[in-house]
Amino acid sequence: MGTKPKENLHLEVATLAAGCFWCTEAAFSIIKGVERIEPGYTGGVVLNPTYEQVSTGQTGHAEAAQVFFNPEVISFREILEVFFTMHDPTSLNRQGADVGTQYRSAIFYSNQEQKETAEKMIAELSKEGIWDKPIVTQVVPLKEFYPAETYHKDYYKKHPKDPYCQTVIAPKLAKLQEHFLDKIKVPL
């Protein structure tokens, strides 16, 4: 599936799992320099998995999002700052009520520089002691990314009044606006 879209060779991609991919997509959609987000599945053993298969927790895949960003506007490190703010990186295989390995926290790196940046940031955050528990975010190589079914794309934008969107996604967006006002495309 590649790591750079053919139509925008200047973009880089970060592949991130931070719980439900609806949340990850919505969070990064408001960040300056992010051009496109593709929700999908990665990190497992089943080829071309479906949402129903991944939801069982038996495929090994995580719900993830590929975040295509302009490195002249936002760096990979800044993408990771947003990532570590928008979810709980100390919660093993869950985010809130979403429970299972498909909701794990992971950075799927596509090159050595991304790997080193992610590992360095985790070490720095761990040393700062921001959280009471240790960071459990996996840093693993990206092997294959499978885009999710179309109905998952732009879920928050299409269903902002959905109870899940109101109780889980909207507070994440408010938190990001509070922490990264200078990085928000249009304040909420």
Summary of the structure (lengths in Angstrom):
residues: 188
radius of gyration: 15.3
end to end distance: 33.3
largest distance: 43.3
contacts: 593
relative contact order: 0.22
helix: 38%
strand: 22%
